[in-house]
Amino acid sequence: MRAPALILVLLVLASVLLAPREKVIIPVVDLADQAIVYVSHGHAIFTMLPDGTGRDRITSGVLSGGVLAQPSLQMAPLFTWPTWSPDGSRLVVSHYSNLGNQAAALTLIKPPSSAETFLQTTNRGLVDRVADGIFYFPLWSPNGEELALVAPNDKSTALQLSVGDIKDLENSRAATGVIGAPIYLSWSPDSTLMVIHHRDRLLFKDDHGELLDTARSSIRYRVPAISSDSATIAYVADLGDDERLITRKISTGEERELVSVRTEAAFAFSPTDPEVLAVVARSEEEHAAYVGLSLVNAVTGAASTLYEDSVYAFWWSPDGTKIALVGSSLDSLTWVVVDVATNEETILAHFTPSPEFTTYIQFFDQFGLALDIWSADSTAIVFAGHMHTDGESALEDAAWVLDVTDKREPTDLAKASLAFFVPVGAGKN
């Protein structure tokens, strides 16, 4: 990037950082009061409280209570991947069926109504979904005013990124010009900036809709991370003789080189400490698991090992005190929670994820930004799959709630292919 272009990027980003902002307050509710959304085996969507009470149906599906929800099984609409707005008032879902030229549609629902507003329709084609079983990837802005959407283009020949409010998406006015997979993205917590990793390029999209190329390239990571104070970005960059994890101050463009990335890394800032990154890295390309999990100080570069064994995915607790991760044992995957302050490890369960939840694990750094496995009070996680107990395993996938404080037994809520916590809402102060 030439000097004038770099100066322009820094000036635009500085104006974004220094603009007045409203402080967003996220209320913390007790676990007993926070709903869980799940997708049934009949591809209907329900909400339910963690104790198994208060079940409400949001959409129909092939089966509802053992009875066909539609006169024709083949024509019945199917629903999956429910993604809630941050205030918990709306959700977008993938709507599809087994017949016709239409591959799927992304629709908006405002419970308690089950009425759908169609935002995007995709016809069958060479590229008619984001991944196997995933038709769309939607990501709400933290303030709930915009929706970023990775979806097939009009001719189903390539993926593209669209960003806008619901009306923009509904009227096809939200295309960004970012076309072609892979596309990964993050919103800043204050919703003023989007960071996009498109193929090997790192792009910024400011709140004026401008796309800015940082001239930092790498394919050794997927999702760029943004700190909780919206001041710092983390990404991997090719420096010529080495590829390293780098943090950049948005206001000044100042970079700090952190750990070397030889194969691939994934990372996420603490939700409460803007100077702390959790980092995992693969040692060899053919291995699905990362080797260990480290905490890296984004200011000093100091690193410490938090967990030494294989890691397939990880998620910070909302209060920043714990990290839930998927590890492995001899014959199954394992839920482990690690205390950030003490390194104390707690094994919660041995399990096999559902096929859909397996995809969520594989792309944990992206899907975790849109779909929450942690309860707002940081006391429980939810997942879809089946548990392994005393060498035995349930035959059907279900939504399970695991108490990370080890005070309550795991709870089997319902047969399900996906399960997540519903956001508890946000208010402005």
C-alpha positions as CSV (number, residue, x, y, z in Angstrom):
1,M,0.0,0.0,0.0
2,R,1.4,3.4,-1.0
3,A,1.8,6.1,1.7
4,P,-1.2,8.3,0.8
5,A,-3.5,5.3,0.7
6,L,-2.2,4.2,4.1
7,I,-2.7,7.7,5.6
8,L,-6.3,7.7,4.3
9,V,-7.0,4.3,5.9
10,L,-5.7,5.5,9.3
11,L,-7.6,8.8,9.1
12,V,-10.9,7.0,8.4
13,L,-10.3,4.4,11.1
14,A,-9.4,7.2,13.6
15,S,-12.6,9.0,12.9
16,V,-14.5,5.8,13.5
17,L,-12.7,5.2,16.8
18,L,-13.2,8.7,18.1
19,A,-16.9,9.1,17.2
20,P,-19.3,9.4,20.1
21,R,-20.7,6.1,21.2
22,E,-23.4,4.9,23.4
23,K,-22.5,2.3,26.0
24,V,-24.3,-0.9,25.6
25,I,-25.3,-2.7,28.8
26,I,-25.8,-6.5,28.6
27,P,-28.0,-7.6,31.5
28,V,-27.0,-10.9,33.1
29,V,-29.9,-13.1,34.0
30,D,-30.0,-16.3,36.1
31,L,-29.6,-19.5,34.1
32,A,-33.1,-20.6,35.0
33,D,-34.6,-17.6,33.2
34,Q,-32.6,-17.7,29.9
35,A,-34.2,-19.6,27.1
36,I,-32.5,-22.1,24.9
37,V,-33.4,-22.4,21.2
38,Y,-33.1,-25.8,19.5
39,V,-33.8,-27.5,16.2
40,S,-35.8,-30.7,16.5
41,H,-35.2,-33.8,14.5
42,G,-38.2,-32.8,12.4
43,H,-36.5,-29.5,11.6
44,A,-38.9,-27.4,13.7
45,I,-37.5,-24.7,15.9
46,F,-38.4,-24.4,19.6
47,T,-37.4,-22.5,22.7
48,M,-37.3,-24.0,26.2
49,L,-36.0,-23.1,29.6
50,P,-32.9,-25.0,30.9
51,D,-35.0,-27.0,33.3
52,G,-37.1,-28.4,30.5
53,T,-40.2,-26.2,31.1
54,G,-41.8,-23.4,29.0
55,R,-41.5,-25.0,25.6
56,D,-42.7,-22.8,22.8
57,R,-42.7,-23.6,19.1
58,I,-41.3,-20.9,16.8
59,T,-41.7,-22.7,13.5
60,S,-43.4,-25.9,12.3
61,G,-41.4,-28.7,10.6
62,V,-41.9,-32.1,9.2
63,L,-43.0,-33.5,12.6
64,S,-44.7,-31.7,15.5
65,G,-45.3,-33.9,18.5
66,G,-45.2,-37.0,16.4
67,V,-47.8,-35.7,13.9
68,L,-47.1,-34.4,10.4
69,A,-47.0,-30.6,10.5
70,Q,-47.9,-30.4,6.8
71,P,-50.3,-32.5,4.6
72,S,-47.4,-33.6,2.4
73,L,-44.1,-34.7,3.9
74,Q,-42.3,-33.7,0.8
75,M,-43.7,-30.2,0.7
76,A,-43.2,-29.5,4.4
77,P,-40.9,-26.6,5.0
78,L,-37.8,-27.4,7.1
79,F,-36.0,-24.9,9.3
80,T,-32.5,-24.8,10.8
81,W,-29.6,-22.5,12.1
82,P,-31.7,-20.1,14.1
83,T,-29.7,-16.9,14.7
84,W,-31.0,-14.3,17.1
85,S,-30.6,-10.6,17.2
86,P,-28.6,-9.4,20.2
87,D,-31.7,-8.2,22.0
88,G,-33.4,-11.5,21.6
89,S,-36.4,-10.1,19.9
90,R,-35.9,-11.4,16.3
91,L,-34.2,-14.3,14.6
92,V,-33.3,-15.3,11.1
93,V,-33.6,-18.9,10.0
94,S,-32.8,-21.0,7.0
95,H,-36.0,-22.2,5.4
96,Y,-35.9,-25.0,2.8
97,S,-37.8,-28.0,1.4
98,N,-37.0,-31.2,-0.6
99,L,-38.6,-30.2,-3.8
100,G,-38.4,-27.5,-6.5
101,N,-35.6,-25.4,-7.9
102,Q,-35.2,-23.3,-4.8
103,A,-32.4,-24.4,-2.6
104,A,-33.4,-22.3,0.5
105,A,-34.5,-19.0,1.8
106,L,-33.4,-16.8,4.7
107,T,-36.4,-15.5,6.6
108,L,-36.9,-13.2,9.5
109,I,-39.2,-14.1,12.4
110,K,-40.4,-11.9,15.3
111,P,-41.7,-14.2,18.1
112,P,-44.3,-14.8,19.4
113,S,-45.5,-14.5,15.8
114,S,-44.3,-17.3,13.5
115,A,-44.8,-15.1,10.3
116,E,-41.8,-15.0,8.0
117,T,-40.3,-12.1,6.1
118,F,-38.2,-13.5,3.2
119,L,-34.9,-11.7,3.0
120,Q,-33.0,-13.9,0.5
121,T,-33.9,-16.7,-1.8
122,T,-31.4,-19.0,-3.3
123,N,-31.9,-21.3,-6.3
124,R,-30.1,-24.6,-6.8
125,G,-26.8,-24.2,-8.5
126,L,-23.0,-24.8,-8.4
127,V,-22.7,-22.8,-5.2
128,D,-26.1,-22.7,-3.5
129,R,-24.9,-22.9,0.1
130,V,-22.1,-21.8,2.4
131,A,-21.1,-25.3,3.4
132,D,-22.7,-28.8,3.5
133,G,-26.0,-28.3,5.4
134,I,-25.5,-24.6,5.8
135,F,-27.3,-22.4,3.4
136,Y,-26.4,-19.0,4.9
137,F,-24.2,-17.4,7.5
138,P,-25.8,-14.4,9.1
139,L,-24.1,-12.2,11.7
140,W,-26.0,-9.4,13.5
141,S,-24.2,-6.2,14.4
142,P,-23.9,-6.0,18.2
143,N,-26.4,-3.1,18.3
144,G,-28.8,-5.2,16.2
145,E,-29.3,-2.5,13.5
146,E,-27.6,-4.4,10.7
147,L,-27.1,-7.9,9.5
148,A,-24.1,-9.2,7.6
149,L,-24.9,-12.1,5.4
150,V,-22.6,-14.6,3.6
151,A,-24.8,-16.2,0.9
152,P,-24.8,-17.5,-2.7
153,N,-25.1,-14.7,-5.3
154,D,-28.1,-14.4,-7.6
155,K,-26.9,-17.1,-10.0
156,S,-25.6,-19.4,-7.3
157,T,-22.2,-19.3,-8.9
158,A,-20.2,-17.9,-5.9
159,L,-20.6,-16.7,-2.3
160,Q,-20.9,-13.0,-1.6
161,L,-21.1,-10.8,1.4
162,S,-24.0,-8.4,2.0
163,V,-24.3,-5.9,4.9
164,G,-27.3,-3.7,5.7
165,D,-30.5,-3.3,7.6
166,I,-33.4,-5.7,7.0
167,K,-34.9,-3.5,4.4
168,D,-31.6,-3.3,2.5
169,L,-31.3,-7.1,2.5
170,E,-35.0,-7.6,1.6
171,N,-34.6,-5.3,-1.5
172,S,-31.1,-6.5,-2.5
173,R,-29.4,-3.2,-1.8
174,A,-26.8,-4.6,0.6
175,A,-24.1,-6.2,-1.6
176,T,-20.5,-5.2,-0.7
177,G,-18.6,-6.3,-3.7
178,V,-16.8,-9.0,-1.7
179,I,-17.4,-12.1,-3.8
180,G,-15.8,-15.6,-3.7
181,A,-15.0,-17.9,-0.9
182,P,-13.7,-18.0,1.7
183,I,-15.2,-15.1,3.5
184,Y,-14.9,-14.6,7.3
185,L,-15.9,-11.6,9.3
186,S,-16.1,-9.9,12.7
187,W,-18.0,-6.8,14.0
188,S,-16.5,-4.5,16.5
189,P,-18.4,-4.6,19.8
190,D,-19.5,-0.9,19.2
191,S,-20.8,-1.9,15.7
192,T,-18.9,0.9,13.9
193,L,-16.4,-1.4,12.1
194,M,-16.4,-4.7,10.3
195,V,-13.2,-6.6,9.6
196,I,-13.4,-9.1,6.7
197,H,-10.9,-11.8,5.9
198,H,-11.6,-12.4,2.2
199,R,-9.4,-15.1,0.7
200,D,-6.0,-13.9,1.8
201,R,-6.9,-10.2,2.1
202,L,-7.8,-8.3,5.3
203,L,-10.4,-5.6,4.7
204,F,-12.1,-3.0,6.9
205,K,-15.6,-1.8,6.3
206,D,-16.4,1.4,8.3
207,D,-19.9,2.7,9.3
208,H,-20.0,4.7,6.0
209,G,-19.9,1.5,4.0
210,E,-16.3,2.1,2.7
211,L,-14.1,-0.9,2.1
212,L,-10.4,-0.4,2.9
213,D,-7.6,-2.9,2.1
214,T,-5.0,-3.2,4.9
215,A,-2.4,-4.8,2.6
216,R,-1.9,-7.5,5.1
217,S,-2.3,-10.9,3.6
218,S,-2.4,-14.5,4.9
219,I,-4.3,-17.8,4.6
220,R,-3.1,-19.2,7.9
221,Y,-6.1,-18.1,9.9
222,R,-9.9,-17.7,9.4
223,V,-11.5,-15.0,11.5
224,P,-10.0,-11.7,12.6
225,A,-10.6,-10.8,16.2
226,I,-11.6,-7.4,17.7
227,S,-11.0,-6.5,21.3
228,S,-13.8,-5.8,23.8
229,D,-13.1,-2.0,23.7
230,S,-13.3,-2.0,19.9
231,A,-9.7,-0.5,19.8
232,T,-7.5,-3.5,18.6
233,I,-7.7,-6.0,15.8
234,A,-5.8,-9.3,15.7
235,Y,-4.9,-11.2,12.5
236,V,-2.1,-13.1,10.9
237,A,0.1,-11.5,8.3
238,D,2.8,-12.7,5.9
239,L,5.9,-10.8,6.7
240,G,8.0,-12.3,4.0
241,D,10.3,-14.5,6.0
242,D,7.6,-15.5,8.6
243,E,3.9,-15.3,9.3
244,R,2.9,-14.0,12.7
245,L,-0.1,-13.2,14.8
246,I,-0.3,-9.4,14.8
247,T,-2.4,-6.9,16.8
248,R,-3.2,-3.4,15.3
249,K,-4.5,-0.3,17.1
250,I,-7.4,1.0,15.0
251,S,-6.7,4.6,15.9
252,T,-3.1,4.7,14.9
253,G,-2.4,1.7,12.8
254,E,0.4,0.7,15.2
255,E,1.1,-3.0,15.0
256,R,2.7,-5.5,17.4
257,E,4.1,-8.8,16.2
258,L,3.2,-11.7,18.5
259,V,3.6,-15.4,18.0
260,S,4.8,-17.1,14.9
261,V,2.1,-19.1,12.9
262,R,3.7,-22.0,11.0
263,T,0.5,-23.7,9.9
264,E,-2.8,-22.2,11.1
265,A,-4.0,-20.3,14.1
266,A,-7.4,-19.3,15.7
267,F,-7.7,-16.7,18.3
268,A,-10.2,-14.6,20.3
269,F,-10.0,-11.7,22.6
270,S,-11.2,-12.0,26.2
271,P,-14.8,-10.5,26.4
272,T,-13.7,-8.5,29.5
273,D,-9.9,-7.8,29.1
274,P,-9.0,-6.1,25.8
275,E,-5.3,-7.0,26.3
276,V,-5.7,-10.8,26.5
277,L,-6.0,-13.2,23.5
278,A,-6.7,-16.9,23.7
279,V,-4.7,-18.6,20.9
280,V,-4.6,-22.1,19.4
281,A,-2.3,-23.3,16.6
282,R,-2.0,-26.4,14.5
283,S,1.4,-28.1,14.2
284,E,0.7,-29.9,11.0
285,E,-1.9,-29.2,8.2
286,E,-3.4,-32.7,8.2
287,H,-4.3,-32.7,11.9
288,A,-7.8,-31.6,12.7
289,A,-6.9,-30.6,16.3
290,Y,-4.9,-27.6,17.5
291,V,-2.1,-28.3,19.9
292,G,-2.8,-26.6,23.3
293,L,-4.3,-23.3,24.1
294,S,-2.3,-20.2,25.2
295,L,-3.1,-16.8,26.6
296,V,-1.2,-14.0,24.9
297,N,-0.9,-10.4,26.1
298,A,-1.7,-8.2,23.1
299,V,0.4,-5.3,24.5
300,T,3.5,-7.0,25.9
301,G,3.5,-10.2,23.8
302,A,3.9,-12.3,26.9
303,A,2.4,-15.8,26.5
304,S,1.5,-18.6,28.9
305,T,0.1,-22.1,28.3
306,L,-3.5,-22.5,29.7
307,Y,-4.2,-26.0,28.3
308,E,-1.6,-28.5,26.9
309,D,-3.6,-31.2,25.1
310,S,-5.5,-31.3,21.8
311,V,-8.1,-28.6,21.2
312,Y,-10.8,-28.8,18.5
313,A,-12.6,-25.6,19.5
314,F,-12.9,-23.1,22.3
315,W,-15.2,-20.3,23.6
316,W,-14.7,-17.7,26.3
317,S,-17.3,-17.4,29.0
318,P,-19.2,-14.1,29.0
319,D,-17.5,-13.0,32.3
320,G,-14.0,-13.8,30.9
321,T,-13.1,-16.1,33.8
322,K,-13.3,-19.5,32.0
323,I,-12.8,-21.0,28.6
324,A,-14.9,-24.0,27.4
325,L,-13.1,-26.2,24.9
326,V,-13.6,-29.4,23.0
327,G,-10.8,-31.8,23.6
328,S,-10.5,-35.6,23.0
329,S,-10.2,-38.8,24.9
330,L,-9.5,-42.3,23.5
331,D,-12.9,-42.8,21.9
332,S,-14.9,-39.6,22.0
333,L,-14.7,-35.8,22.2
334,T,-14.6,-34.2,25.7
335,W,-16.1,-31.0,27.1
336,V,-13.5,-29.3,29.3
337,V,-13.7,-26.0,31.2
338,V,-10.5,-24.2,32.2
339,D,-10.3,-21.5,34.8
340,V,-8.3,-18.6,33.3
341,A,-6.8,-17.5,36.7
342,T,-5.9,-20.9,38.1
343,N,-5.5,-23.2,35.1
344,E,-7.8,-25.6,36.9
345,E,-9.4,-28.1,34.4
346,T,-12.8,-29.6,34.8
347,I,-14.0,-32.4,32.5
348,L,-17.8,-32.0,32.0
349,A,-18.6,-34.8,29.7
350,H,-17.5,-37.2,27.0
351,F,-19.7,-36.8,23.9
352,T,-20.3,-37.1,20.2
353,P,-21.7,-34.0,18.5
354,S,-24.6,-34.1,16.1
355,P,-23.6,-33.7,12.4
356,E,-24.8,-30.1,12.5
357,F,-23.0,-29.3,15.8
358,T,-19.9,-30.9,14.3
359,T,-19.9,-28.2,11.7
360,Y,-20.3,-25.6,14.4
361,I,-17.2,-27.0,16.1
362,Q,-15.2,-27.1,12.9
363,F,-15.9,-23.4,12.3
364,F,-16.1,-22.4,16.0
365,D,-14.3,-19.1,15.6
366,Q,-16.9,-17.8,13.1
367,F,-20.1,-19.5,14.3
368,G,-19.3,-18.7,17.9
369,L,-19.8,-15.0,17.1
370,A,-23.4,-15.6,16.0
371,L,-24.5,-18.5,18.1
372,D,-24.0,-18.8,21.9
373,I,-23.2,-22.0,23.7
374,W,-22.6,-20.1,27.0
375,S,-25.3,-18.9,29.3
376,A,-25.2,-15.2,30.0
377,D,-24.3,-15.9,33.7
378,S,-21.3,-18.1,32.7
379,T,-22.6,-21.1,34.6
380,A,-23.6,-23.5,31.8
381,I,-23.1,-24.5,28.2
382,V,-25.5,-26.1,25.8
383,F,-24.8,-28.4,22.9
384,A,-26.5,-30.9,20.6
385,G,-25.3,-34.5,20.4
386,H,-25.2,-37.5,22.6
387,M,-23.4,-38.2,25.9
388,H,-21.1,-41.1,26.7
389,T,-21.7,-42.5,30.2
390,D,-19.9,-45.6,31.6
391,G,-18.9,-46.7,28.1
392,E,-22.4,-46.4,26.7
393,S,-23.9,-43.8,24.4
394,A,-27.4,-42.6,23.7
395,L,-28.6,-43.4,20.2
396,E,-30.3,-40.1,19.4
397,D,-28.9,-36.6,19.4
398,A,-30.4,-34.3,22.0
399,A,-30.0,-30.8,23.4
400,W,-27.9,-31.1,26.6
401,V,-27.2,-28.5,29.3
402,L,-24.0,-28.9,31.2
403,D,-23.4,-27.0,34.5
404,V,-19.8,-25.8,34.5
405,T,-19.9,-25.3,38.3
406,D,-20.5,-29.1,38.6
407,K,-23.4,-28.5,41.0
408,R,-26.2,-29.9,38.7
409,E,-26.3,-33.1,36.7
410,P,-26.4,-32.8,32.9
411,T,-29.9,-32.1,31.6
412,D,-31.3,-33.7,28.5
413,L,-33.9,-31.2,27.2
414,A,-35.2,-32.7,23.9
415,K,-34.2,-34.5,20.8
416,A,-32.3,-32.0,18.7
417,S,-29.7,-31.4,16.0
418,L,-28.7,-27.9,17.2
419,A,-29.0,-26.0,20.4
420,F,-27.9,-22.5,21.6
421,F,-28.8,-20.0,24.3
422,V,-31.1,-17.1,23.3
423,P,-29.5,-13.7,23.9
424,V,-30.9,-12.0,27.0
425,G,-31.2,-8.5,25.4
426,A,-29.4,-5.3,25.6
427,G,-30.1,-1.8,26.8
428,K,-28.4,1.6,26.3
429,N,-27.2,3.7,29.2
